Amino acid sequence: MLAVLLGGAGVTHFLRPRGYDRIVPSGLPPRLTTLASGAAELGIAAGLAVPTTRRASGWAAAALFLAVFPANVKMAGDLLDSPRSSRAARLVSVLRLPLQAPLVAWAVRVGRHAPTR
């Protein structure tokens, strides 16, 4: 299931990159960062699907979820600062932030409990 979530997210980085480009923290090249994170999500998803690489991929997913958290914070801040954003968009972006913790925990569980062979 984690592989499906990451695979779906990875695909959207390539199908609709502009939305991701906008939330890349300043100082990083937006399109390159979007494509690299999408490729990482696809690679980790593939690794989660293979039993021999599931453990390492679980840990990689946890690291990725932590690494993209600043983009989620930037997105929430941008929406809160924008007079054009809807109240619903602001609320969803803020409520989404604490959801990162269960994703990290899920990935850590996969990393810890995946079979070693």
N, C-alpha and C positions, 0 to 999 in steps of 0.2 A: 504494500500500500504506500509506503514511503517512497518507493521507486516510482510509482505512478504520479504521486504529487510532484516530485522533483522533475520527472520527465515532462509532465505537462507544463510546469513553470519554465523549464528550459526551452521548450518549443516556442512559448510565447515571446521569449527574448528575441527570437529571430523573426517571428511573424509580426510583432508590434514593438519594435525596439524604441520608438520615440517616447513611449510612456516610461520606459525604464531609463532612458537617457536623461530625462528631466529630474530623476531622483538621485542621480549619481552625485555624491558629495563633491564640492568644489575641490579643485586640485587634481582630480582624476580625469582622464579623457573619457567623456561620456560614452561614445559609441563603442570604443574598445572595451571599456569596462562592462557595458551591457552584453556584448558578444562573449567576452571571456566568462562572465558569470553564467550566462546561458549554457556555454559549452561545459562549464564545471558541473552545472546541474544535470545535464544530459550524461556526462561521464560518470557522475556519482550514481545516477539512476541505473545506468547499465551495470555498474559494479554491485549495486544492491541486488540486482536480479541474478547474479552468479554466486552460488554458495561459497566458493573459495575466496571471493573478494568482498563478501558481505560485511565482515567484521571491519576491515579497513575502510570500507565505503560508509559504514555507519558513523565512524569517527570523522571521516571527511565531511559528511553531511552536517554533523554538529558544528564543525569548524566553519563551514560555509554559512550556516544559519547565524552564527555569531558575526561573521565578517560582513554580512549584508544588513545587519541591524542598523548601522548608521544611515543607510539609504532609507530605511523605513522611518527613522526619526526625522530625516530631512523631508520626506514626503509629508509627514504629519505637520511639521512646522510650516512648510510651504502652504499647505491647505488652510491651516489656522490663520496664516498671515494674509491670505488672499480674500479680498472682499467678493470675488466672483465665485468662490467655491460654495457649494451647498452645505447646509447644516448637516445633512446626512453624510456627505463625503468627509467632512471634518470629524464627525463622530466615529465613523468607521476607521479612519486613519489612526485616530488615537486609541481606539479599542483594540486595534490590530497589534499594537506594540507589545502588550503583555502576552499575546498569543505566541510570540517568538520563543518564550521559555518552554512551553510544552513541546514545541518542535525540536528544540535542542535536547530536551529530556528523551523524547522518542528516539532521536538519532543515537544518543548515548546508549540507550537500552539495546538498540540494534547492534551497536559496536561492542557492547559488553557480552551480549548473549548469543550472538551468531556463532554457529559451529566453526571450529578452527579448521576443519577439513571439508 
